[in-house]
Amino acid sequence: MNISIKHFNAIFCSAWLCFSPNITLAQDAQPASILPAAADLDLSLQYFNRELSTDGVLHESRYAETMLRRDGHVWTQRVLPKQVSANDTMHPNHEHKDFNYIVLPRHVTFDGNKPVVEFINPHDRQVIYIAPTEYENVNFDGSWLNTYYLINPQTVANMPRSRRTSPSARAQWHELSKNGLFQRVLWDEKLNIPLLIETGDNAGTFLQRIKTSPHTKRVQDLPWQHLQGYTQKEYSDFLD
């Protein structure tokens, strides 16, 4: 549903340095006791992408999501402008004509062993299960840590601390830079969440940014508690 950390790390791995690759499914299966303590959070996520193509055209895109983080649950949902109806985007000219994962809420759960990925279609009252072999088709990298924390905390810990001034007393910049590429993470050490992730190049040909804004109040009526009676579907059900 979003710009994945997998894509961020792939840029670094392929270009110059694989500083700390994404945790695999097997590595994600570790006792919860060794993971960083993490508070329940409600977040607003702002995404920004800028890329200068070889033909001189500057492409920019922006979009937003909401995220609910609870113990064993992460719910993310695209924020659609008022001019756009979620129902209207359910059936575009899309590879899977009845399944547009970009506009559907995504619910990822973790049982202490592996993540389980589902998309929720409230219009048709469907829960759509995504098998691990289909993760790439819905832009999911298979990592619970990247889902729950937005970036693997060990990746952040392995990045050098930066002298860049932090806007928050409880957040610290971490930064890698080499061969004209950079990645910066402003990590909130209390909430265990990045406040900002930036990846780009010094030449200004591309920049990808995720900005998070924690909410002061948390949702009490959680959406995954209201899926009783929904039809259970699988991704393969929507294949042509």
C-alpha positions in Angstrom: 0.0 0.0 0.0 2.9 2.2 0.4 6.6 2.8 -0.5 8.1 -0.2 1.1 11.3 -0.1 3.2 12.2 -3.1 1.0 12.4 -0.8 -1.9 14.5 1.7 0.1 17.0 -1.0 1.1 17.1 -2.4 -2.4 18.3 1.0 -3.6 21.2 0.9 -1.2 22.0 -2.8 -1.6 22.1 -2.5 -5.4 23.9 0.8 -5.6 26.6 0.6 -3.0 26.0 -1.0 0.4 23.5 -3.4 1.9 23.7 -1.9 5.4 21.1 -4.0 7.1 18.8 -6.0 4.9 15.2 -6.5 5.8 14.5 -9.1 8.3 13.2 -12.3 6.5 10.2 -14.2 7.6 12.5 -16.7 9.4 14.3 -13.9 11.2 11.1 -12.2 12.1 10.1 -15.3 14.1 11.9 -14.2 17.3 10.6 -13.9 20.8 8.6 -10.8 21.5 10.7 -10.2 24.6 13.8 -9.2 22.5 11.9 -6.7 20.4 11.9 -3.1 21.4 9.0 -2.1 23.7 6.5 -0.3 21.6 3.4 1.7 22.7 0.1 1.5 21.0 0.0 4.2 18.4 -2.4 5.9 16.0 -0.4 7.7 13.2 -0.9 9.8 10.2 1.6 9.0 7.4 2.5 11.4 4.7 4.3 10.1 1.6 6.3 12.2 -0.9 8.1 11.0 -4.0 10.1 13.0 -6.4 12.0 11.7 -9.4 13.7 13.4 -12.3 13.5 11.2 -15.4 16.2 10.9 -18.1 14.1 13.0 -20.4 14.1 15.9 -18.0 10.6 15.5 -16.6 10.2 16.0 -12.9 7.6 13.6 -11.4 6.2 14.2 -7.9 3.5 12.4 -6.0 2.0 12.8 -2.6 -0.5 10.7 -0.6 -1.5 9.9 3.0 -2.4 7.0 5.1 -3.6 6.3 8.6 -2.0 3.6 10.7 -3.3 1.9 13.9 -0.6 -0.1 15.8 -1.6 -2.4 18.6 -0.1 -5.5 20.1 -0.1 -8.1 17.2 -2.1 -5.8 14.9 -1.3 -3.1 12.3 -4.1 -1.6 10.3 -3.2 0.9 7.5 -5.6 2.7 5.2 -5.2 5.2 2.3 -6.7 8.6 3.0 -8.7 9.5 -0.1 -9.6 13.1 -1.0 -13.2 14.1 -0.9 -13.3 14.2 -4.7 -12.4 10.5 -4.8 -14.9 7.8 -3.6 -13.5 4.5 -2.3 -16.3 2.7 -4.1 -15.4 4.3 -7.4 -11.8 3.1 -7.1 -12.8 -0.5 -6.3 -13.2 -1.5 -10.0 -10.8 0.5 -12.1 -9.0 -0.9 -15.2 -6.7 -3.0 -12.9 -4.9 -6.2 -13.2 -7.5 -7.7 -10.8 -10.7 -6.0 -11.7 -12.4 -6.6 -8.4 -9.4 -6.1 -6.1 -7.6 -2.8 -5.9 -5.4 -3.3 -2.9 -4.2 0.3 -2.9 -7.4 1.7 -1.7 -8.4 -1.1 0.6 -7.5 -1.2 4.3 -4.7 -3.6 5.1 -4.7 -5.7 8.3 -1.5 -7.4 9.3 -1.4 -9.6 12.4 1.4 -11.5 14.1 1.1 -14.6 16.1 4.7 -14.6 17.4 5.9 -16.7 14.4 4.8 -15.0 11.2 2.7 -12.2 9.8 -0.7 -12.8 8.3 -1.8 -10.3 5.7 -5.4 -9.5 4.8 -7.2 -6.7 2.9 -10.6 -5.6 3.9 -13.4 -4.7 1.4 -16.1 -3.1 3.5 -18.3 -2.4 0.5 -18.7 -6.1 -0.4 -18.0 -7.2 3.2 -15.0 -9.3 2.3 -11.7 -10.3 4.1 -9.1 -11.1 1.4 -6.3 -13.3 2.5 -2.8 -12.8 0.9 -0.6 -15.9 0.7 3.1 -15.4 1.2 3.8 -16.3 -2.4 1.6 -13.3 -3.4 3.2 -10.7 -1.1 5.0 -9.0 -4.0 1.8 -8.5 -5.9 0.5 -6.3 -3.0 3.7 -4.5 -2.2 4.3 -6.3 1.1 7.9 -7.2 2.0 7.1 -10.1 4.4 8.5 -8.4 7.5 6.5 -7.9 10.6 9.2 -5.6 12.0 9.0 -3.3 9.0 5.2 -3.3 9.3 5.0 -2.7 13.1 7.9 -0.1 13.3 7.9 1.1 9.7 11.6 0.2 9.6 13.4 -2.6 11.3 14.7 -1.1 14.6 18.0 -3.0 14.2 18.5 -1.3 10.9 18.2 2.0 12.6 20.5 1.0 15.5 23.2 0.0 12.9 23.0 3.4 11.2 25.5 6.0 12.6 24.0 8.8 14.6 23.9 12.1 12.9 24.7 15.6 14.2 21.7 16.9 12.4 19.5 18.9 14.8 16.4 17.0 15.9 13.1 18.8 16.3 12.2 16.5 19.2 14.1 16.0 22.4 13.2 12.3 22.4 14.1 11.7 18.7 17.6 11.1 17.2 18.8 11.3 13.6 20.6 8.4 12.1 22.2 8.7 8.7 24.1 6.8 6.0 25.7 8.5 3.0 28.0 7.2 0.4 28.6 7.5 -3.3 26.1 10.3 -3.6 23.3 8.4 -1.9 21.8 8.9 1.5 19.2 7.6 3.9 18.2 9.5 7.0 15.9 8.3 9.8 14.6 10.5 12.6 13.9 7.8 15.3 11.6 8.5 18.2 13.3 6.6 21.0 10.2 6.7 23.3 7.5 5.6 20.8 9.9 3.4 18.8 8.7 4.8 15.5 10.5 6.9 12.8 9.2 10.4 12.7 10.8 10.8 9.3 12.5 8.6 6.7 14.3 10.1 3.7 16.1 8.3 1.0 17.6 10.1 -2.0 20.7 11.2 -3.9 22.8 14.3 -3.6 22.2 15.1 -7.2 18.5 15.6 -6.6 17.4 13.1 -9.1 15.2 11.2 -6.6 13.8 11.6 -3.1 11.4 9.4 -1.2 10.1 10.6 2.2 7.8 9.2 4.8 6.7 11.5 7.6 4.7 10.3 10.6 2.6 12.2 13.0 1.5 10.4 16.1 -2.0 11.2 17.3 -2.6 12.3 20.9 -5.8 10.2 21.2 -6.1 6.6 20.2 -9.0 4.9 18.5 -10.9 2.6 21.0 -13.3 1.1 18.5 -10.8 -0.9 16.5 -11.9 -1.8 12.9 -10.7 -5.4 12.9 -13.1 -6.1 15.8 -16.1 -5.6 13.3 -15.4 -8.2 10.7 -17.8 -10.8 11.9 -20.0 -12.1 9.0 -17.5 -10.9 6.3 -16.9 -13.4 3.5 -13.5 -15.0 3.5 -11.7 -14.6 0.1 -8.2 -15.2 -1.2 -6.1 -13.2 -3.6 -6.3 -16.1 -6.2 -10.1 -15.7 -6.3 -9.6 -12.4 -8.2 -7.2 -13.7 -10.8 -8.5 -13.7 -14.4 
